Amino acid sequence: MANAKLAPVVALGSAQTLAWASSYYLPAVLATPIASDLGVTTPTVFAAFSVALLVSAALGPHAGRAIDRWGGRFVLAGTNLVFAAGLAALALAQGPWSLFLAWAVLGVGMGSGLYEAAFAALVRLYGTGSRGAITGITLIAGFASTIGWPLSALLESHIGWRGACFAWAALHLVVGMPLNLSLPRAEPAPAAPAPASGAPPPSRQATQRAAVLLAVAFAATWFISTAMAAHLPRLLQASGATLAVAVGVGALIGPAQVAGRLLEFGWLRRVHPMLSARLAALMHPLGAVMLSVFGGPAAAVFAVMHGAGNGILTIAKGTLPLVLFGPAGYGHRQGWLMVPARIAQALAPWLFGILLDRWGARAIWISAAIGLLAFASLLALRPSLPAPLVTPQRSAGRSA
């Protein structure tokens, strides 16, 4: 990674760590005390969280279009205000209606301030040279749960869940916003160049087919990732692991994700991102076969394979649209590509929970089949479109 990109990547990666820790990873620790205090069930809190994911799906394309036009600096800084407002509203919630409203506000921040927006900000700055920078911010933000869960638990034990939400809101204002404002200011978006003389016209059919296949792959992999995040310990117990082993194995997911991203940053950066994505999509199904055949003793192998594959696929969600379609209109297109993934993410804990209740350990075959669907979709994609939608262009940045 070039030295000129290092400071923006560190700033953006740190801001993303805060954004993920205070939104996506918040319910895992605070859902129970929130439910107890407000007099609702814990599933109700997670239902409000699902509403936030649906709101984020609806707003993603609009946030991406704004970043395409103005760059990510002010858009991402604005999301810190939205996150702070949503967290403050959550801290002040008095019942189910105010709970759902607070999470809807947080959904606005999630739809315009998490990975997709960060990827779009980097592509707006660095164009086709963004692959290393995208990997860099996922390496840093890969520790969001490692930092966020203990910090949320510590805050809740000392100042209660409401105080924890207020503390996260303050961090967005005093830490997150300055970090995002430190990003370079993007140059005005250049017009897409006309095709070279004699070049074939862009194939809209090929472009639409590639977009559909990519959206299917993203939705499948996000369904698996969210389902495993919600139900992995119970799945491993159903497969024969003890509770202690299941909890210990679950702790391997985070390091395995970071290891997968380090692999992408090192050896896999020498290959086309399509190849690394295809290999990563196979890792969950292969791990599922190991878990089904060998049961509890293979739990650690399954967790490592799933985590590493998921870590690489997180990067692929940023790099594949770039190499397939080019940098022009990246943010808006990325937003639309992720709409099915966000919906799948919102439904995954509920649907996979039903499968576990009915089928026990055999539910892993459903997630494996969905993983194979992601692999088949990626396999059907060509590494480059026969007639690119736009000619790749370089987008420079300058200091603010």
C-alpha positions in Angstrom: 0.0 0.0 0.0 1.4 3.4 -1.0 2.4 5.7 1.8 0.0 8.4 0.5 -2.9 5.9 1.2 -1.7 4.8 4.7 -3.1 7.7 6.7 -6.6 7.7 5.1 -6.8 3.9 5.4 -5.9 4.1 9.1 -8.4 6.9 9.7 -11.2 5.2 7.8 -10.5 1.8 9.3 -10.6 3.3 12.8 -13.8 5.1 12.1 -15.3 1.9 10.7 -14.3 0.0 13.8 -16.3 2.6 15.9 -19.3 2.5 13.5 -19.6 -1.3 13.5 -18.9 -1.7 17.2 -21.7 0.8 18.1 -24.3 -0.5 15.7 -24.1 -4.0 14.2 -22.3 -5.5 17.3 -24.3 -3.6 19.9 -27.4 -5.9 20.4 -25.2 -9.0 21.2 -24.3 -7.4 24.5 -27.1 -4.9 25.3 -30.2 -6.6 24.0 -30.9 -8.4 27.3 -30.6 -5.4 29.6 -32.5 -3.2 27.1 -35.4 -5.8 27.0 -35.5 -6.1 30.7 -35.6 -2.4 31.3 -38.2 -1.6 28.7 -40.4 -4.5 29.5 -40.2 -6.2 26.1 -38.7 -9.5 25.0 -35.2 -10.0 23.8 -36.5 -11.1 20.3 -38.3 -7.7 20.1 -35.0 -5.9 20.5 -33.5 -8.0 17.7 -36.6 -7.3 15.6 -35.9 -3.6 16.0 -32.3 -4.4 14.9 -33.7 -6.1 11.8 -35.7 -3.0 11.0 -32.4 -1.1 11.1 -30.9 -3.5 8.5 -33.9 -3.1 6.2 -33.7 0.7 6.5 -30.0 0.5 5.6 -30.8 -1.6 2.5 -33.2 1.1 1.3 -30.8 3.9 1.8 -27.6 2.3 0.5 -28.0 3.3 -3.1 -28.8 6.9 -2.2 -25.7 7.1 0.0 -23.6 5.6 -2.7 -24.8 8.1 -5.2 -24.0 11.0 -2.9 -20.4 9.6 -2.4 -20.1 9.2 -6.2 -20.9 12.9 -6.5 -19.2 14.6 -3.6 -16.8 12.0 -2.2 -16.9 10.2 1.1 -15.4 12.8 3.5 -18.5 14.8 4.4 -21.0 12.0 3.8 -19.2 9.7 6.3 -18.7 12.6 8.7 -22.5 13.2 8.5 -23.2 9.6 9.4 -21.4 10.2 12.7 -24.1 12.7 13.6 -26.8 10.2 12.6 -25.2 7.4 14.6 -24.9 9.8 17.6 -28.6 10.8 17.3 -29.7 7.2 17.0 -27.7 6.1 20.0 -29.0 9.0 22.1 -32.5 8.1 21.0 -31.9 4.5 22.0 -30.6 5.6 25.4 -33.8 7.7 25.9 -36.2 5.0 24.7 -39.1 4.2 27.1 -41.0 1.5 25.2 -41.3 -0.5 22.0 -42.2 2.4 19.7 -39.3 4.6 20.8 -37.0 1.5 20.6 -38.0 0.8 17.0 -37.7 4.5 16.1 -34.2 4.7 17.6 -33.1 1.6 15.6 -34.6 3.1 12.4 -32.4 6.1 12.9 -29.4 3.9 13.5 -30.4 2.1 10.2 -29.9 5.4 8.4 -26.4 5.6 9.8 -25.7 1.9 8.9 -26.9 2.4 5.3 -24.6 5.3 4.7 -21.7 4.7 7.1 -20.6 1.1 7.1 -18.3 -0.9 4.7 -20.2 -0.2 1.4 -19.9 3.6 2.0 -16.3 3.3 3.0 -15.4 1.3 -0.1 -17.2 3.8 -2.2 -15.2 6.6 -0.6 -11.9 4.8 -1.3 -12.9 4.1 -4.9 -13.8 7.8 -5.3 -10.3 8.7 -4.1 -8.2 6.1 -5.7 -10.2 4.6 -8.6 -9.0 1.2 -9.8 -6.1 1.3 -7.4 -8.3 0.8 -4.4 -7.9 -2.9 -3.8 -5.1 -2.6 -1.2 -6.9 0.2 0.6 -10.2 -1.7 0.8 -8.3 -4.7 2.3 -6.5 -2.3 4.7 -9.7 -0.9 6.3 -11.2 -4.4 6.6 -8.1 -5.5 8.5 -8.5 -2.7 11.0 -12.3 -2.9 11.3 -12.1 -6.7 11.6 -11.4 -6.1 15.3 -14.8 -4.2 15.8 -16.4 -7.1 17.7 -13.1 -7.7 19.6 -13.1 -4.1 20.8 -16.9 -3.4 20.8 -18.2 -6.3 22.8 -15.9 -6.0 25.8 -16.2 -2.2 25.8 -20.1 -2.3 25.7 -20.1 -4.9 28.5 -17.7 -2.7 30.6 -19.8 0.4 30.0 -23.0 -1.4 30.8 -21.6 -2.8 34.1 -20.5 0.6 35.3 -23.1 3.1 33.9 -25.9 0.9 32.6 -27.0 0.3 29.1 -28.4 3.8 28.7 -25.0 5.2 29.7 -23.3 2.9 27.3 -25.4 4.2 24.4 -24.6 7.8 25.4 -20.9 6.9 25.6 -20.9 5.4 22.1 -22.8 8.5 20.9 -20.1 10.8 22.4 -17.3 8.7 20.7 -18.9 9.3 17.3 -18.8 13.1 17.9 -15.3 13.3 19.4 -13.5 10.5 17.6 -15.4 9.3 14.6 -16.3 12.6 13.1 -12.7 14.0 13.2 -11.4 10.8 11.7 -13.8 10.9 8.8 -13.1 14.7 8.3 -9.4 13.9 8.0 -10.0 12.0 4.8 -8.7 13.7 1.6 -11.1 15.8 -0.4 -12.0 14.1 -3.6 -11.6 15.9 -6.9 -14.8 16.7 -8.9 -16.0 13.6 -10.5 -14.8 13.4 -14.1 -17.2 12.5 -16.9 -17.0 9.0 -18.1 -14.8 8.9 -21.3 -16.3 8.0 -24.6 -15.5 4.5 -25.9 -12.4 4.4 -28.1 -13.0 4.6 -31.8 -14.0 1.2 -33.2 -14.7 -0.2 -29.7 -18.0 -2.2 -29.4 -20.8 -0.5 -27.6 -21.4 -1.5 -23.9 -23.4 -4.7 -23.6 -26.3 -3.9 -21.2 -27.4 -7.5 -21.1 -23.9 -8.7 -20.0 -23.7 -5.9 -17.4 -27.2 -6.8 -16.0 -26.4 -10.5 -15.9 -23.1 -9.8 -14.0 -24.9 -7.5 -11.5 -27.6 -10.1 -10.8 -25.0 -12.9 -10.3 -23.0 -10.7 -8.0 -26.1 -9.6 -6.0 -27.0 -13.3 -5.5 -23.5 -14.2 -4.4 -23.4 -11.3 -1.9 -26.9 -12.1 -0.5 -25.9 -15.8 -0.1 -22.7 -15.0 1.7 -24.2 -12.4 4.0 -27.0 -14.8 4.9 -24.5 -17.4 6.0 -22.3 -14.9 7.8 -25.2 -13.5 9.9 -26.8 -16.9 10.5 -23.5 -18.2 11.9 -22.9 -15.1 14.0 -26.3 -15.6 15.6 -26.4 -19.4 16.0 -22.9 -20.8 15.8 -22.6 -22.0 19.5 -26.0 -23.7 19.3 -25.1 -25.3 15.9 -21.9 -26.7 17.3 -23.6 -28.1 20.3 -26.2 -29.8 18.1 -23.2 -31.3 16.2 -21.8 -32.8 19.4 -19.6 -30.2 20.9 -19.9 -29.2 24.6 -21.0 -25.7 25.5 -17.5 -24.8 26.6 -16.0 -26.1 23.3 -18.7 -24.3 21.3 -18.0 -20.9 23.1 -14.2 -21.4 22.7 -14.5 -22.3 19.0 -16.8 -19.3 18.4 -13.9 -17.1 19.6 -11.8 -18.4 16.6 -14.1 -16.7 14.1 -12.7 -13.2 14.5 -9.0 -14.2 14.3 -9.8 -16.5 11.3 -11.4 -13.5 9.5 -8.4 -11.4 10.1 -6.1 -14.2 8.9 -8.1 -14.5 5.7 -7.8 -10.8 5.1 -4.1 -11.0 5.7 -3.9 -13.8 3.2 -5.8 -11.6 0.7 -3.4 -8.7 1.5 -0.4 -10.9 0.9 -0.4 -13.9 -1.4 -3.9 -13.5 -2.9 -3.4 -9.9 -4.0 -1.3 -11.4 -6.8 -4.3 -13.2 -8.3 -7.5 -11.9 -9.8 -10.0 -11.0 -7.0 -12.5 -13.3 -8.7 -10.3 -16.3 -8.0 -9.9 -15.4 -4.4 -13.6 -14.9 -4.0 -14.5 -18.2 -5.6 -12.0 -20.0 -3.3 -13.4 -18.2 -0.2 -17.0 -19.1 -1.2 -16.1 -22.8 -1.0 -14.6 -22.7 2.5 -17.9 -22.6 4.4 -19.4 -25.6 2.4 -16.2 -27.6 2.8 -16.1 -26.8 6.5 -19.7 -27.9 6.8 -18.9 -31.3 5.2 -16.1 -31.7 7.8 -18.5 -30.8 10.7 -21.2 -33.1 9.4 -18.9 -36.1 8.9 -16.7 -35.8 12.1 -19.1 -33.9 14.4 -17.8 -32.0 17.5 -14.1 -32.8 17.0 -14.2 -30.9 13.7 -15.8 -27.8 15.2 -12.6 -25.8 15.3 -11.7 -26.7 11.7 -15.2 -25.6 10.6 -14.9 -22.3 12.5 -11.5 -21.4 11.0 -12.6 -22.3 7.4 -15.8 -20.3 7.8 -14.1 -17.3 9.4 -11.3 -17.2 6.8 -13.7 -17.4 3.9 -15.9 -14.8 5.3 -13.0 -12.5 5.9 -11.9 -12.7 2.2 -15.5 -12.3 1.0 -15.9 -9.1 2.9 -13.1 -7.7 0.8 -14.6 -9.2 -2.4 -17.8 -7.2 -1.8 -15.7 -4.1 -2.4 -13.3 -5.3 -5.1 -15.4 -7.4 -7.4 -17.8 -4.5 -8.4 -14.7 -2.4 -9.0 -13.0 -4.8 -11.4 -16.2 -5.8 -13.1 -17.7 -2.4 -13.7 -15.0 0.2 -13.1 -15.0 3.1 -10.7 -17.5 5.4 -12.4 -20.9 5.2 -10.5 -19.3 2.7 -8.1 -21.1 3.9 -4.9 -24.6 3.9 -6.4 -24.1 0.5 -8.0 -22.6 -0.9 -4.8 -25.7 0.3 -2.9 -28.0 -1.5 -5.2 -25.9 -4.7 -5.3 -26.1 -4.9 -1.5 -29.9 -4.4 -1.2 -30.6 -8.2 -1.4 -27.7 -8.9 1.0 -29.1 -6.5 3.6 -32.5 -8.1 3.4 -31.0 -11.6 3.7 -29.0 -10.4 6.6 -32.1 -9.1 8.4 -33.9 -12.4 7.9 -31.0 -14.8 8.5 -31.1 -15.1 12.4 -34.9 -15.8 12.3 -34.9 -18.3 9.4 -31.8 -20.2 10.4 -33.1 -20.4 14.0 -36.2 -22.1 12.7 -34.1 -24.6 10.7 -32.0 -25.4 13.8 -35.2 -25.9 15.9 -36.6 -28.4 13.3 -33.5 -30.2 12.0 -30.8 -29.7 14.6 -27.2 -30.2 13.2 -28.6 -31.1 9.8 -29.4 -27.4 9.3 -25.7 -27.0 8.3 -26.6 -28.6 5.0 -28.8 -25.6 4.2 -26.1 -23.1 4.8 -23.7 -25.3 2.8 -26.1 -25.3 -0.1 -26.4 -21.6 0.1 -22.6 -21.3 0.1 -22.5 -23.5 -3.1 -25.1 -21.1 -4.6 -22.7 -18.2 -4.0 -19.8 -20.2 -5.5 -21.9 -21.1 -8.6 -22.9 -17.5 -9.1 -19.2 -16.4 -8.9 -18.2 -19.2 -11.2 -20.7 -18.0 -13.8 -19.2 -14.6 -13.7 -16.4 -13.7 -16.2 -13.3 -12.0 -14.7 -14.1 -9.0 -17.0 -17.1 -8.1 -19.0 -16.9 -8.6 -22.7 -17.9 -4.9 -23.2 -17.1 -2.8 -20.0 -19.8 -0.4 -18.8 -17.2 2.3 -18.5 -13.5 2.6 -19.2 -11.6 2.4 -15.9 -10.3 5.8 -14.9 -8.0 7.2 -12.2 -9.5 9.4 -9.6 -6.9 11.4 -7.7 -7.3 13.0 -4.3 -5.7 16.0 -2.6 -5.4 16.9 1.0 -8.3 18.8 2.6 
